[in-house]
């Protein structure tokens, strides 16, 4: 089971994986040009540490810089090559594999470490093909598990790119022989992406810190992560960074967050070059923020609910009063307004932009970003200014984000793998996350998002590589 601790995300001190909200009243709301966030609200600061030198610029500059279109990326000729040498500069984004006919749309399979029956596999792989989903995240039992061999074979046959998280209950080093054997085994089957260490910014067991006190140890994790990442790359795969979160720069201690402590330690340990062949897993849940948050009208203007919204969400008078009160008091001390830009508030789908910009400021190059969890989830209600997410909202927002991947997602953002395909329907009777599942059985009990994706007008379109940022503006979903 994955370690996330997101049940209390926004409602308990408005924390989303370390994005602490500092209640500061900021005057002057604005209305952005339709579909874009204004350039002046995009992080454009210079690097806060010395950038790594490279003879050829790699990747994408911060969101304020216009990117040039590229052709659809082809797989690097050394992808899967065992014993390949370490690069002496950051790999270009084109070196990292993509599925055929990539549309950037993915989903998290389940939280189970062990595979389901062949019947269930066949059913769900067929369903993924009908929705034209091209990326799937699976959770593997450490470096020794081989439970998902059949599932992976079936996914790859359909042109679906598997991403494998290597689950460890505690943040311990991987055995290099076991890890090498696992990566070689799965690279031969078409698995190139391996995710390491889940949300270690969280204290205690939710972040993998099983020792007494459970205090996160970024220096220790940087060292053992670099060792595992080198093993994965030499065995033919591409290692992920730990899934951690870029902090809000409105926090007075943002520079002391786990994100920065980890990267400072990596640099101090002489392991910056491990980043050259790595990618970053992003957990960009919408919570109950719309896809264009923090640039949406409600966050910017605190307007009250409309009659159409009240009817759409079937809100009671008491619920309407609570939501409108939260909006009216949002900019007062103790209110829920944080900021009108991603540097201040990235508790949303667009978190990957904040992550990219802060990483680029540190190192001067870009690494691929892959959402291995995230998206819209039924039941999310962390921000009291917005209604609780229902099944229809999941469908609407997922479709918007799927279209965004086709049209406007930057080249460094490879895929959004939404949480969660199934639990019980994949023969895993785990109750905590069943509410988020798209499928509740294999007989027709499905969330609206399933049919919406199957019937979407742009079902067979592929990504345009890339739209990038236009004139310093961030394209919005």
Buried (B, 14 or more C-beta within 10 A) or exposed (E): BBBBBBEEBBEEEBBBBBBBBBBEEEEEBEEBEEBBBBBEBBBBEEEEEEEBEBEEEBBBBBBBEEBEEBEEBEBBEEBBBBEBEEBEBBBBBBBBBBBEEBBBBBBBBBBBBEBBEEEBBEBBBEBBBBBBBBBBBBBBBBBEBBBBEBBBBBBBEBBBBBBBBBBBEEBEEBBBEBBBBBBBEBBEEBBBBBBBBBBBBBEBEBBBBEEEEBEBBBEBBBBBBBBBBBBBBBBBBBBBBBBBBBBBBBBEEBEEBBBBBBBBBBBEEEBBBBBBBBBBBBBBBBBBBBBBBBBBEBBBEBEBBEEEBBEBBEBEEEBBEBBBEBBBBBBEEEBBBBBBBBBBBBBBBBBBBBBBBBBBBBBBBBBBBBBBBBBBBBEBBBBBBBBBBBBBBBBBBBBBBBBBBBBBBBBBBBBBBBBBBBBBBBBBEBEEBBBBBBBBEBEEEBBBBBEBBEEBEEEEBBBBBBBBBBEBBBBBB
